Amino acid sequence: MDVRFINPFITAVQHVFTTMLKTEIIISKPYLKSEDDRNTDVSAIIGFTGGAVGSVALCFPLRSAIATASKFAGVELSKDDADFADALGELANMVAGQAKAKLHGLNISVSLPRVVVGEKLNVLNSKQQPVLGLPCDSALGRFAVEVAMKVVQGAVAPEPAAAAS
């Protein structure tokens, strides 16, 4: 994966959590997700198509998901509250939207968010599309941002030429 297309997700998740949740996050060393990675109870997933295809997911243990959704909503929520999925979906939407704006040279469309709740979920992706995990720690708990993205060949527009002085 090209770092030019991962850094926008790092910047976006940090900005969204800082501005919307007043919570700083620390992102640890990225990792390639394996099929055995089942540390997720709640995933808020946004797909994208166009110049790049794939998805971005905010993946939480249940306790972190509840703390995050509750902080965003401003009221204590449980996983059964209708606002629980809406809060997490909206956070994922903000992260995807901010990252999309920084994916220069790619014309990308994003889907509506989907929130999946279960125990020890493993969101599967294509074997041709590796998933990069960005482990995040915050006062609300640990979570991960998972990015699976493949740039469509020929989709990246050339960088604009610098103006001569």
N, C-alpha and C positions, 0 to 999 in steps of 0.2 A: 504494500500500500504506500502510496506517495504521501509524504508528510504534508504537502501543500493541501491535501484534501482531508487530513485528520486534524490539523491545528484549528481549523474553523469550529470543529465540534468541541474541542478543549476550551477555546475562548468562549463559545456560546454557553456551555454548561456553567462555567465559572460566572459569567455575567448574569445569567438568569437566576442562579441561586443567590448571588450577592444582592441583586436589585429586588427581586420578587420575594425572597425569603429572608433577606438580611442575614444570610448565613454564608460564611466563607467555606470553600471546599479545597481540599488538598488532593491533587491527582497524583497517584503513584505511577510506577513504571508500567507502561502498556504491555499487554500480553495477547497472544493468539488464543482465542477461546477453543477449548476442546469439547468434544461431544459429551465428555464426562462431567463438565462444569454444570452443576445443578445447585447453585447457591441462591437461586431466585425464586421468590414467591409471588412477586408482582412485576409485570413488565408493561411499560407504556411504549408502544411501538408506532413509528411513523415510517411509511415507505416512501421511496422516491423513484422517479423515472425521468427519462429525457437523456441529457448528456451523461448522466451516471444513473445506474440502477442499484437499488439496495434498500437498506433500512438503517435507522438509528433507533435504539431502544434504551430507555432508562430502566434498569433492572435492580429491584430492591428485595431485601428480606422483608417480611411482613411488618416487623416493628419499625423499620426505617421508612417504609412506604406510608404507614399510618402517621408517623411524626411529620413527614414531609407534606402529605396532603392536608393534615390538620393545620400546620403552620400557614400553608398557602391559603386555605379557606378561612382561617381566622377563628375556627371552632373545632372542637374535638370531634373527629370522625372515626368511624370503624370501617372495615372493609365492606360492610353491607350497606353503608350509606350511599345513596345515588351520587352525592357530591364527591365521594372518594375517587371514583374512576374519572369523573370530569376534571378534578383538580390535577391528577397525575397526567391525564391526557393533554391538558392545557400546558403544563410544564414541558412535556415532550414536544408539543407543537411550537412553543417558544424557542426551545433549543434548536429544533430542525429549521425553523424560519431564520433564526440568526445565523446559523451555520450556512444555510443556503445563500444568504446575502453575501457571504465571504468566499463562496466557491466561485471565484472569478473565472470567467471563460466557459462556464458550464451552464447551459439552459436546463434547469431542473424544475420539475413539478413535485409537490409533496402531497401525500394522501392525508386523509383525516386520521386522527390518532385512534388506536385500538388499545384497550387495557385488558390484560389477561391476568387472572388471579388463580393461583393453585399452590401446591406444595412442591418445592424442589423442581421448578419448571426448567425445561431445556428447550429454548426457542431454536428450532432447527433452521439452518440456512444451506444454500447450495454449496457443494464441495468446491465449485469453481470460484466461490466468493468467500475468502477467509473472513473471520469476524475478529476485529480488534477490540479488546476489552480495555477500558480506561477505568481502573479502580479509583473510587472517590471516597474520601472520608470527610465527615462534617459533624457538627454538633447534633444533627438530626439522625446520624447513623451512617453506616457504610452503604454504598450502592455502587453500581457500575454503569458506565455508558458503553454500549456495544454498538460498533459501527461495522456494517457489512456494505461495501461499496465497490462497484466495478465501473470504471470510466469507459464509456462507449468509445470505441476507436474512432478517431477523427473528430470527437466532440469538443475537445478543448480548443477554444479560440486562442490565437497567438496573443502574447502580451503586447500592449500598445508600445510603440517605439517611443523612446525618450525624446523630448524636444531638444533640438540643437540650440546652444546658447550663442 
